[in-house]
Amino acid sequence: MSTEEVLICDAAAVEEGGKGVRFPLTAGGEDGTGFVVRYNGIAYAYLNRCAHLPIELDWAEGEFFESSGLYLMCSTHGAIYAPESGRCEGGPCRGGRLRPIAVKERDNQLFWQPDDYLRPARA
């Protein structure tokens, strides 16, 4: 496994239960996006693809949480996910989960770590 890390953004850009930050990547050879959110003070990153249907979750750029700030929600069919695990907690995604992305917070910045499936975006 590679130890390469890819900068996402300044850590301060991701507010507790607030807007997330999208970042480009390649998933299984296809262009896509990941996103990072903060929940209970911890940054979590996922592939921006609903477990129900392969569509992006956010209803406006960076808007992943539903109104209470407790769950991530797919804007299309209302599937909801636990932000700390990516596990489906309700809606049409039952039994599914979001694809996690390894994220590290260091020196007031957030980085993600590519793996065999998720790679940096093509130039």
Secondary structure, DSSP 8 states (H G I E B T S, - for coil): -----EEEEEGGGS-BTS--EEEEEEETTEEEEEEEEEETTEEEEEES--SSSSS---SSTT--B-TTSSSEE-TTT--EE-TTT-BEEESTTTT-B--EEEEEEETTEEEEE--SSEEE---
